[in-house]
Amino acid sequence: MTTAGSISALKQVVRNTLLSNTDLTDKVGGRIFGAHMNDADASTVEYPMVIIDFRGGARHSAGLLQTTIFEIWTYSRKSQGDALEIYDLACNALNMEPFEKGNLQIAGYAREITRPVEGYNEKARAYYAIGRFSGKSAGTL
């Protein structure tokens, strides 16, 4: 048995939550990933996309409760406005909404704690928006 302290399981529920939002998937398709690309400029990398980047956190009560900090990065080659629009869709799907857990026995939600910073990634040749979230979860897997 794995506790709710499993970061891979939490990434799955965050990703499931984002994938269950049709407004977001209409914009990015299934391009919602749990890590940055090794070569963001590769000819096979398609944009726009969403990246979930976990930054750390804390476990409580024998690992059944946890607080995690993660960032949502959105990328678009179209425009800065498009990257921000995708970020807003991701934020609306996550902020104070229950996680879409699928078959995982984990419950929780996320709260946006830092509004997005925007910019342009020269290597990827894409605009980005990045915001930070605090995730709270409990349960066993």
Contacts in CASP RR format, 6 or more apart in sequence:
PFRMAT RR
TARGET T0000
AUTHOR 0000-0000-0000
METHOD contacts of the structure
MODEL  1
MTTAGSISALKQVVRNTLLSNTDLTDKVGGRIFGAHMNDADASTVEYPMV
IIDFRGGARHSAGLLQTTIFEIWTYSRKSQGDALEIYDLACNALNMEPFE
KGNLQIAGYAREITRPVEGYNEKARAYYAIGRFSGKSAGTL
1 140 0 8 1.000
1 141 0 8 1.000
2 9 0 8 1.000
2 140 0 8 1.000
2 141 0 8 1.000
3 59 0 8 1.000
3 62 0 8 1.000
3 63 0 8 1.000
3 64 0 8 1.000
3 139 0 8 1.000
3 140 0 8 1.000
3 141 0 8 1.000
4 10 0 8 1.000
4 63 0 8 1.000
4 64 0 8 1.000
4 65 0 8 1.000
4 66 0 8 1.000
4 106 0 8 1.000
4 137 0 8 1.000
4 138 0 8 1.000
4 139 0 8 1.000
4 140 0 8 1.000
4 141 0 8 1.000
5 59 0 8 1.000
5 63 0 8 1.000
5 66 0 8 1.000
5 137 0 8 1.000
6 141 0 8 1.000
7 54 0 8 1.000
7 68 0 8 1.000
9 104 0 8 1.000
9 106 0 8 1.000
9 141 0 8 1.000
10 54 0 8 1.000
10 66 0 8 1.000
10 68 0 8 1.000
10 106 0 8 1.000
10 135 0 8 1.000
10 137 0 8 1.000
11 34 0 8 1.000
11 52 0 8 1.000
11 54 0 8 1.000
12 104 0 8 1.000
13 99 0 8 1.000
13 100 0 8 1.000
13 101 0 8 1.000
13 102 0 8 1.000
13 104 0 8 1.000
13 106 0 8 1.000
13 108 0 8 1.000
13 137 0 8 1.000
14 52 0 8 1.000
14 70 0 8 1.000
14 94 0 8 1.000
14 99 0 8 1.000
14 110 0 8 1.000
15 32 0 8 1.000
15 33 0 8 1.000
15 34 0 8 1.000
15 52 0 8 1.000
16 99 0 8 1.000
16 100 0 8 1.000
16 101 0 8 1.000
16 102 0 8 1.000
17 93 0 8 1.000
17 94 0 8 1.000
17 97 0 8 1.000
17 99 0 8 1.000
17 100 0 8 1.000
18 24 0 8 1.000
18 32 0 8 1.000
18 50 0 8 1.000
18 52 0 8 1.000
18 90 0 8 1.000
18 93 0 8 1.000
18 94 0 8 1.000
19 25 0 8 1.000
19 30 0 8 1.000
19 32 0 8 1.000
19 100 0 8 1.000
20 93 0 8 1.000
20 100 0 8 1.000
21 89 0 8 1.000
21 90 0 8 1.000
21 92 0 8 1.000
21 93 0 8 1.000
23 89 0 8 1.000
23 92 0 8 1.000
23 93 0 8 1.000
24 32 0 8 1.000
24 50 0 8 1.000
24 86 0 8 1.000
24 89 0 8 1.000
24 90 0 8 1.000
24 93 0 8 1.000
25 32 0 8 1.000
27 48 0 8 1.000
27 85 0 8 1.000
27 86 0 8 1.000
27 89 0 8 1.000
28 48 0 8 1.000
28 49 0 8 1.000
28 50 0 8 1.000
28 86 0 8 1.000
31 46 0 8 1.000
31 47 0 8 1.000
31 48 0 8 1.000
31 49 0 8 1.000
31 50 0 8 1.000
32 49 0 8 1.000
32 50 0 8 1.000
32 52 0 8 1.000
33 49 0 8 1.000
33 50 0 8 1.000
33 51 0 8 1.000
33 52 0 8 1.000
34 51 0 8 1.000
34 52 0 8 1.000
34 53 0 8 1.000
35 51 0 8 1.000
35 53 0 8 1.000
36 51 0 8 1.000
36 53 0 8 1.000
36 73 0 8 1.000
37 45 0 8 1.000
37 124 0 8 1.000
39 45 0 8 1.000
40 75 0 8 1.000
40 121 0 8 1.000
40 123 0 8 1.000
40 124 0 8 1.000
40 126 0 8 1.000
41 123 0 8 1.000
41 124 0 8 1.000
41 125 0 8 1.000
45 124 0 8 1.000
47 75 0 8 1.000
47 76 0 8 1.000
47 77 0 8 1.000
47 78 0 8 1.000
47 124 0 8 1.000
47 126 0 8 1.000
48 74 0 8 1.000
48 75 0 8 1.000
48 76 0 8 1.000
48 77 0 8 1.000
48 78 0 8 1.000
48 82 0 8 1.000
48 83 0 8 1.000
48 86 0 8 1.000
49 74 0 8 1.000
49 75 0 8 1.000
50 72 0 8 1.000
50 73 0 8 1.000
50 74 0 8 1.000
50 75 0 8 1.000
50 86 0 8 1.000
50 90 0 8 1.000
51 71 0 8 1.000
51 72 0 8 1.000
51 73 0 8 1.000
51 74 0 8 1.000
51 75 0 8 1.000
52 70 0 8 1.000
52 71 0 8 1.000
52 72 0 8 1.000
53 70 0 8 1.000
53 71 0 8 1.000
53 72 0 8 1.000
53 73 0 8 1.000
54 68 0 8 1.000
54 69 0 8 1.000
54 70 0 8 1.000
55 68 0 8 1.000
55 69 0 8 1.000
55 70 0 8 1.000
55 71 0 8 1.000
55 132 0 8 1.000
56 68 0 8 1.000
56 69 0 8 1.000
56 70 0 8 1.000
57 66 0 8 1.000
57 67 0 8 1.000
57 68 0 8 1.000
57 69 0 8 1.000
58 66 0 8 1.000
58 67 0 8 1.000
59 65 0 8 1.000
59 66 0 8 1.000
60 66 0 8 1.000
60 67 0 8 1.000
64 138 0 8 1.000
64 139 0 8 1.000
64 140 0 8 1.000
65 136 0 8 1.000
65 137 0 8 1.000
65 138 0 8 1.000
65 139 0 8 1.000
66 136 0 8 1.000
66 137 0 8 1.000
66 138 0 8 1.000
67 134 0 8 1.000
67 135 0 8 1.000
67 136 0 8 1.000
68 134 0 8 1.000
68 135 0 8 1.000
68 137 0 8 1.000
69 113 0 8 1.000
69 132 0 8 1.000
69 133 0 8 1.000
69 134 0 8 1.000
69 135 0 8 1.000
70 110 0 8 1.000
70 132 0 8 1.000
70 133 0 8 1.000
70 135 0 8 1.000
71 130 0 8 1.000
71 131 0 8 1.000
71 132 0 8 1.000
71 133 0 8 1.000
72 87 0 8 1.000
72 90 0 8 1.000
72 91 0 8 1.000
72 94 0 8 1.000
72 130 0 8 1.000
72 131 0 8 1.000
72 133 0 8 1.000
73 128 0 8 1.000
73 129 0 8 1.000
73 130 0 8 1.000
73 131 0 8 1.000
74 83 0 8 1.000
74 84 0 8 1.000
74 86 0 8 1.000
74 87 0 8 1.000
74 90 0 8 1.000
74 128 0 8 1.000
74 129 0 8 1.000
74 130 0 8 1.000
75 83 0 8 1.000
75 121 0 8 1.000
75 124 0 8 1.000
75 126 0 8 1.000
75 127 0 8 1.000
75 128 0 8 1.000
76 82 0 8 1.000
76 83 0 8 1.000
76 86 0 8 1.000
76 126 0 8 1.000
76 127 0 8 1.000
76 128 0 8 1.000
77 125 0 8 1.000
77 126 0 8 1.000
77 127 0 8 1.000
78 127 0 8 1.000
79 127 0 8 1.000
80 118 0 8 1.000
80 119 0 8 1.000
80 120 0 8 1.000
80 127 0 8 1.000
80 129 0 8 1.000
81 127 0 8 1.000
82 127 0 8 1.000
83 118 0 8 1.000
83 119 0 8 1.000
83 126 0 8 1.000
83 127 0 8 1.000
83 128 0 8 1.000
83 129 0 8 1.000
84 116 0 8 1.000
84 118 0 8 1.000
84 129 0 8 1.000
86 129 0 8 1.000
87 116 0 8 1.000
87 129 0 8 1.000
87 130 0 8 1.000
87 131 0 8 1.000
91 112 0 8 1.000
91 116 0 8 1.000
91 131 0 8 1.000
94 110 0 8 1.000
94 112 0 8 1.000
94 133 0 8 1.000
95 110 0 8 1.000
95 111 0 8 1.000
95 112 0 8 1.000
95 133 0 8 1.000
96 109 0 8 1.000
96 110 0 8 1.000
96 111 0 8 1.000
97 109 0 8 1.000
97 110 0 8 1.000
98 107 0 8 1.000
98 108 0 8 1.000
98 109 0 8 1.000
99 106 0 8 1.000
99 107 0 8 1.000
99 108 0 8 1.000
99 109 0 8 1.000
99 110 0 8 1.000
99 137 0 8 1.000
101 107 0 8 1.000
104 141 0 8 1.000
105 139 0 8 1.000
105 140 0 8 1.000
105 141 0 8 1.000
106 137 0 8 1.000
106 138 0 8 1.000
106 139 0 8 1.000
106 140 0 8 1.000
106 141 0 8 1.000
107 137 0 8 1.000
107 138 0 8 1.000
107 139 0 8 1.000
108 135 0 8 1.000
108 136 0 8 1.000
108 137 0 8 1.000
108 138 0 8 1.000
109 135 0 8 1.000
109 136 0 8 1.000
110 133 0 8 1.000
110 134 0 8 1.000
110 135 0 8 1.000
110 136 0 8 1.000
111 133 0 8 1.000
111 134 0 8 1.000
111 135 0 8 1.000
111 136 0 8 1.000
112 131 0 8 1.000
112 132 0 8 1.000
112 133 0 8 1.000
113 132 0 8 1.000
113 133 0 8 1.000
113 134 0 8 1.000
114 131 0 8 1.000
114 132 0 8 1.000
115 131 0 8 1.000
116 129 0 8 1.000
116 130 0 8 1.000
116 131 0 8 1.000
117 129 0 8 1.000
117 130 0 8 1.000
117 131 0 8 1.000
118 127 0 8 1.000
118 128 0 8 1.000
118 129 0 8 1.000
118 130 0 8 1.000
119 127 0 8 1.000
119 128 0 8 1.000
119 129 0 8 1.000
120 126 0 8 1.000
120 127 0 8 1.000
120 128 0 8 1.000
121 127 0 8 1.000
121 128 0 8 1.000
END
